[in-house]
Amino acid sequence: MAETRVGVVGAGILGLAIARRLMETRPDVTVTVLEKEDRVAAHQTGHNSGVAHAGLYYAPGSLKATLCRRGVGLLKDYCADRGLPYEECGKVVVARNARELGPLEEIERRATANGVPGLRRLTGAELREIEPHAAGVAALHSPTTAIVDFPAVAREFAADLVKAGGEVRLGFEVVRLGRAGERVTVASPSEELVFDRLVVCAGLHSDRVARLAGDSPAPAIVPFRGEYYRLVPARTGLVRGLIYPVPDPRYPFLGVHFTRRVDGGVDVGPNAVLALSREGYRWRDVRPADVWETLRWPGFRRMARRHWRTGAKELYGSAVRRAFVAEARAFVPALRLDDVVPAPAGVRAQAVDPDGSLVDDFRIGRLGPITTVRNAPSPAATSSLAIAEHITAHL
């Protein structure tokens, strides 16, 4: 029987997980991963907070909820099997005042419905037993929320793929897609390949590659840069695990929080400001074509009209370290301005619908032999092995 040739666009953790799963479960398949950079995990996988989420926030029954709960167990087992860092340092979601008690109860309701283990509601005094420097009137404790090295996991996925006979083609930027019946042609500026099936996991460029495949222009990716500060080594003792605020339910962002890393450091952030490039990790990273594409998307204009006040607040906080630290100090009062130094930023590929709605759940499309992952924000890294199961089962 002839082998089925499958191409995967994008060598982030999700594309590599899907490719690995195919090679692991389908002996009649050969898989080639196409990546425009010179390394795997170059963008969102390599610029995130490193948290393996337990599934607290997501609407019960959603893909996010289902695949996060399945995925975090698979990820934990994988890291144990490969000797990769995986530390269940735990997480507290802190209600700073009485107004946040109702939203905290809703998070607890969702987390319970999603089957998150070990949840415990804390009083202010009980919170300080777990995080002595945290302040709040109540909190929700998730002891199984963990920290992990996602770039290391992605590199291990790539090694698994190659060992099984698959291929990772670095420096292959997809500029054109074509279909001839059930076959798909994928072209770089210098080469053209033919596949029987194609999976698009292009992250920050997922909408662009999906359009090349003939998929709908909606949703479009609007890049949001998440900026971080890092505690100086002498002050990492302020945080034992993960300290999060109660998030604003209008947004898929979780707010400025404290994140312990597997190397022992502690990051504070991120905020969410419009990036001036799809890969704009610094303020000076500006691509006018990317800015123009964002501004002319009707969904962005509607989103901006609806949420401009919040955007202005985020922008101010990023420009003035004092404002950023003041927000974090609301639930760790001992934090001082000179406790933090700038840390590397990330860019979130936030999908926005034409009506201005921020797409919250994973969004996966199918167009003949092509599968497109149109929206895969956090907890996609946590869920990667489960998303791989889900997609390959329907491929």
KOLLUM-739342 format. One record per residue (C-alpha): residue in one letter; chain; x, y, z. Coordinates in steps of 0.02 Angstrom, whole numbers. Example, Ala and Ser with C-alpha at 12.3 -4.5 7.8 and 13.67 -1.06 7.14 Angstrom:
2
aa; ch; c1; c2; c3
A; A; 615; -225; 390
S; A; 684; -53; 357
//
This chain:
395
aa; ch; c1; c2; c3
M; A; 0; 0; 0
A; A; 66; 172; -46
E; A; 118; 283; 97
T; A; 17; 438; 138
R; A; 127; 593; 135
V; A; 79; 719; 269
G; A; 151; 894; 283
V; A; 141; 997; 442
V; A; 171; 1185; 431
G; A; 252; 1250; 590
A; A; 381; 1173; 707
G; A; 310; 1242; 868
I; A; 260; 1121; 1005
L; A; 89; 1091; 927
G; A; 148; 1053; 749
L; A; 284; 938; 816
A; A; 161; 849; 932
I; A; 44; 814; 786
A; A; 185; 754; 674
R; A; 253; 642; 812
R; A; 81; 569; 846
L; A; 56; 526; 662
M; A; 223; 436; 651
E; A; 188; 347; 814
T; A; 15; 281; 768
R; A; 9; 268; 578
P; A; 135; 151; 497
D; A; 68; 198; 324
V; A; 114; 383; 345
T; A; 271; 485; 315
V; A; 277; 658; 393
T; A; 376; 814; 350
V; A; 370; 968; 462
L; A; 403; 1133; 373
E; A; 475; 1277; 476
K; A; 532; 1446; 412
E; A; 654; 1477; 555
D; A; 823; 1394; 583
R; A; 763; 1304; 741
V; A; 608; 1228; 818
A; A; 505; 1318; 952
A; A; 564; 1488; 889
H; A; 408; 1590; 927
Q; A; 260; 1561; 1045
T; A; 329; 1396; 1112
G; A; 493; 1479; 1155
H; A; 420; 1640; 1226
N; A; 285; 1585; 1348
S; A; 273; 1578; 1537
G; A; 311; 1392; 1551
V; A; 153; 1349; 1648
A; A; 68; 1180; 1628
H; A; -112; 1230; 1662
A; A; -230; 1120; 1761
G; A; -390; 1181; 1675
L; A; -462; 1309; 1796
Y; A; -534; 1443; 1685
Y; A; -606; 1359; 1531
A; A; -791; 1338; 1492
P; A; -841; 1159; 1535
G; A; -864; 1057; 1378
S; A; -756; 1171; 1272
L; A; -608; 1105; 1174
K; A; -494; 1204; 1289
A; A; -565; 1120; 1445
T; A; -570; 944; 1374
L; A; -401; 946; 1289
C; A; -313; 1037; 1431
R; A; -367; 908; 1560
R; A; -318; 765; 1445
G; A; -159; 851; 1387
V; A; -87; 898; 1557
G; A; -89; 715; 1611
L; A; -4; 660; 1451
L; A; 124; 800; 1468
K; A; 165; 753; 1648
D; A; 192; 572; 1600
Y; A; 297; 619; 1448
C; A; 411; 732; 1550
A; A; 433; 596; 1681
D; A; 476; 469; 1547
R; A; 604; 583; 1464
G; A; 679; 659; 1621
L; A; 619; 834; 1575
P; A; 580; 964; 1710
Y; A; 401; 959; 1773
E; A; 368; 1037; 1943
E; A; 196; 1043; 2023
C; A; 233; 1203; 2120
G; A; 48; 1246; 2133
K; A; -51; 1403; 2095
V; A; -160; 1522; 2193
V; A; -290; 1633; 2109
V; A; -311; 1780; 2227
A; A; -466; 1885; 2257
R; A; -396; 2052; 2314
N; A; -563; 2123; 2373
A; A; -746; 2080; 2397
R; A; -789; 2127; 2216
E; A; -682; 1984; 2153
L; A; -764; 1849; 2261
G; A; -904; 1818; 2135
P; A; -785; 1794; 1987
L; A; -675; 1683; 2098
E; A; -826; 1573; 2134
E; A; -858; 1558; 1948
I; A; -679; 1500; 1919
E; A; -701; 1372; 2057
R; A; -863; 1313; 1978
R; A; -781; 1291; 1808
A; A; -627; 1207; 1879
T; A; -734; 1084; 1978
A; A; -838; 1045; 1823
N; A; -678; 1017; 1724
G; A; -615; 891; 1852
V; A; -464; 989; 1914
P; A; -396; 887; 2060
G; A; -354; 948; 2235
L; A; -443; 1116; 2227
R; A; -459; 1209; 2391
R; A; -541; 1373; 2433
L; A; -431; 1477; 2549
T; A; -463; 1617; 2671
G; A; -341; 1762; 2676
A; A; -249; 1681; 2821
E; A; -240; 1512; 2732
L; A; -174; 1599; 2576
R; A; -27; 1666; 2676
E; A; 15; 1491; 2737
I; A; 47; 1442; 2555
E; A; 113; 1609; 2491
P; A; 172; 1710; 2643
H; A; 194; 1872; 2544
A; A; 26; 1866; 2453
A; A; -120; 1975; 2506
G; A; -304; 1945; 2472
V; A; -472; 1914; 2552
A; A; -484; 1738; 2478
A; A; -401; 1626; 2350
L; A; -420; 1465; 2253
H; A; -274; 1342; 2267
S; A; -233; 1222; 2126
P; A; -90; 1113; 2192
T; A; -64; 1018; 2027
T; A; -31; 1170; 1917
A; A; 148; 1148; 1861
I; A; 296; 1230; 1776
V; A; 388; 1152; 1629
D; A; 519; 1189; 1496
F; A; 413; 1192; 1338
P; A; 557; 1224; 1216
A; A; 643; 1069; 1286
V; A; 482; 969; 1264
A; A; 468; 1030; 1084
R; A; 648; 979; 1046
E; A; 612; 807; 1118
F; A; 457; 792; 1007
A; A; 565; 835; 857
A; A; 692; 703; 906
D; A; 552; 573; 922
L; A; 488; 620; 750
V; A; 658; 603; 666
K; A; 695; 440; 757
A; A; 531; 369; 689
G; A; 579; 416; 511
G; A; 497; 587; 496
E; A; 584; 746; 442
V; A; 596; 926; 503
R; A; 637; 1046; 362
L; A; 706; 1208; 435
G; A; 719; 1366; 332
F; A; 566; 1319; 229
E; A; 450; 1469; 222
V; A; 280; 1429; 146
V; A; 236; 1561; 16
R; A; 110; 1466; -91
L; A; -14; 1323; -75
G; A; -109; 1235; -213
R; A; -229; 1090; -230
A; A; -244; 962; -369
G; A; -385; 847; -321
E; A; -337; 769; -155
R; A; -157; 822; -165
V; A; -80; 980; -95
T; A; 71; 1072; -162
V; A; 172; 1176; -39
A; A; 301; 1298; -106
S; A; 443; 1397; -30
P; A; 534; 1530; -131
S; A; 650; 1395; -200
E; A; 561; 1227; -187
E; A; 393; 1140; -207
L; A; 334; 986; -114
V; A; 179; 877; -138
F; A; 77; 800; 4
D; A; -81; 697; 20
R; A; -131; 787; 180
L; A; -77; 952; 257
V; A; -96; 1018; 435
V; A; -68; 1205; 463
C; A; -2; 1249; 636
A; A; 76; 1416; 589
G; A; 44; 1508; 753
L; A; 71; 1695; 727
H; A; 45; 1671; 540
S; A; -96; 1542; 548
D; A; -225; 1653; 465
R; A; -108; 1696; 322
V; A; -64; 1516; 284
A; A; -247; 1465; 302
R; A; -293; 1596; 171
L; A; -160; 1525; 55
A; A; -254; 1361; 74
G; A; -417; 1444; 23
D; A; -491; 1448; 197
S; A; -598; 1591; 261
P; A; -511; 1756; 303
A; A; -592; 1748; 475
P; A; -535; 1746; 608
A; A; -381; 1854; 584
I; A; -229; 1854; 698
V; A; -200; 2014; 797
P; A; -29; 2003; 883
F; A; -23; 2055; 1066
R; A; 147; 2072; 1148
G; A; 157; 2011; 1326
E; A; 294; 2104; 1420
Y; A; 377; 2035; 1576
Y; A; 488; 2090; 1717
R; A; 594; 1970; 1819
L; A; 629; 1971; 2005
V; A; 810; 2001; 2049
P; A; 888; 1844; 2126
A; A; 888; 1914; 2302
R; A; 697; 1935; 2296
T; A; 639; 1771; 2217
G; A; 589; 1716; 2393
L; A; 437; 1828; 2379
V; A; 352; 1690; 2279
R; A; 346; 1503; 2312
G; A; 242; 1449; 2162
L; A; 120; 1539; 2049
I; A; 16; 1689; 2105
Y; A; -122; 1747; 1988
P; A; -257; 1880; 2002
V; A; -440; 1846; 1966
P; A; -444; 1880; 1777
D; A; -562; 1998; 1689
P; A; -695; 1882; 1614
R; A; -708; 1994; 1459
Y; A; -534; 1942; 1399
P; A; -441; 1779; 1367
F; A; -288; 1853; 1454
L; A; -252; 1809; 1636
G; A; -180; 1974; 1696
V; A; -12; 2017; 1771
H; A; 45; 1873; 1882
F; A; 197; 1796; 1966
T; A; 270; 1642; 1882
R; A; 409; 1536; 1953
R; A; 517; 1460; 1815
V; A; 602; 1290; 1810
D; A; 772; 1377; 1822
G; A; 723; 1453; 1990
G; A; 686; 1629; 1926
V; A; 521; 1720; 1946
D; A; 437; 1821; 1809
V; A; 307; 1957; 1835
G; A; 185; 1984; 1691
P; A; 128; 1983; 1558
N; A; 24; 2131; 1508
A; A; -55; 2134; 1334
V; A; -14; 2274; 1211
L; A; -34; 2278; 1023
A; A; 127; 2219; 940
L; A; 189; 2318; 790
S; A; 247; 2159; 704
R; A; 186; 1979; 703
E; A; 354; 1938; 782
G; A; 373; 2102; 876
Y; A; 459; 2051; 1037
R; A; 532; 2225; 1060
W; A; 459; 2400; 1036
R; A; 582; 2430; 896
D; A; 520; 2278; 800
V; A; 405; 2367; 678
R; A; 338; 2299; 513
P; A; 224; 2426; 429
A; A; 141; 2290; 324
D; A; 93; 2195; 482
V; A; 25; 2354; 563
W; A; -77; 2397; 409
E; A; -147; 2220; 398
T; A; -204; 2233; 580
L; A; -279; 2407; 563
R; A; -381; 2366; 409
W; A; -457; 2208; 484
P; A; -638; 2256; 527
G; A; -633; 2148; 683
F; A; -485; 2244; 752
R; A; -572; 2412; 730
R; A; -728; 2348; 817
M; A; -624; 2271; 956
A; A; -526; 2433; 978
R; A; -684; 2538; 993
R; A; -752; 2419; 1123
H; A; -596; 2401; 1230
W; A; -490; 2557; 1201
R; A; -490; 2607; 1385
T; A; -417; 2440; 1438
G; A; -289; 2451; 1297
A; A; -234; 2624; 1352
K; A; -210; 2560; 1530
E; A; -104; 2413; 1469
L; A; 0; 2529; 1360
Y; A; 33; 2647; 1505
G; A; 83; 2503; 1617
S; A; 207; 2439; 1489
A; A; 287; 2609; 1462
V; A; 304; 2651; 1647
R; A; 383; 2517; 1756
R; A; 310; 2600; 1910
A; A; 132; 2570; 1847
F; A; 172; 2389; 1802
V; A; 244; 2355; 1974
A; A; 99; 2444; 2060
E; A; -23; 2322; 1979
A; A; 79; 2172; 2037
R; A; 100; 2247; 2211
A; A; -89; 2240; 2235
F; A; -72; 2057; 2280
V; A; 112; 2050; 2334
P; A; 129; 2211; 2435
A; A; 312; 2184; 2479
L; A; 363; 2205; 2296
R; A; 473; 2358; 2268
L; A; 518; 2450; 2110
D; A; 700; 2397; 2117
D; A; 651; 2214; 2141
V; A; 622; 2191; 1954
V; A; 722; 2201; 1794
P; A; 658; 2186; 1614
A; A; 636; 2010; 1547
P; A; 606; 1941; 1371
A; A; 433; 1969; 1298
G; A; 318; 1853; 1202
V; A; 188; 1881; 1067
R; A; 17; 1800; 1078
A; A; -70; 1753; 915
Q; A; -243; 1813; 966
A; A; -379; 1770; 841
V; A; -514; 1904; 817
D; A; -679; 1877; 728
P; A; -751; 2007; 607
D; A; -872; 2069; 742
G; A; -726; 2113; 856
S; A; -744; 1963; 971
L; A; -585; 1890; 1042
V; A; -588; 1705; 998
D; A; -567; 1608; 1160
D; A; -579; 1423; 1116
F; A; -466; 1322; 1002
R; A; -529; 1338; 823
I; A; -489; 1200; 699
G; A; -548; 1201; 518
R; A; -547; 1074; 378
L; A; -541; 1107; 192
G; A; -529; 945; 95
P; A; -357; 871; 128
I; A; -303; 1024; 229
T; A; -329; 1046; 417
T; A; -302; 1221; 486
V; A; -273; 1265; 668
R; A; -342; 1442; 666
N; A; -331; 1482; 851
A; A; -222; 1392; 978
P; A; -177; 1509; 1121
S; A; -139; 1455; 1299
P; A; -162; 1316; 1354
A; A; -109; 1247; 1184
A; A; 66; 1199; 1245
T; A; -8; 1109; 1396
S; A; -136; 1026; 1282
S; A; -19; 986; 1138
L; A; -18; 797; 1155
A; A; -208; 793; 1173
I; A; -233; 913; 1026
A; A; -122; 796; 925
E; A; -236; 650; 969
H; A; -390; 751; 923
I; A; -325; 810; 754
T; A; -245; 648; 697
A; A; -403; 551; 740
H; A; -497; 657; 613
L; A; -361; 677; 483
//
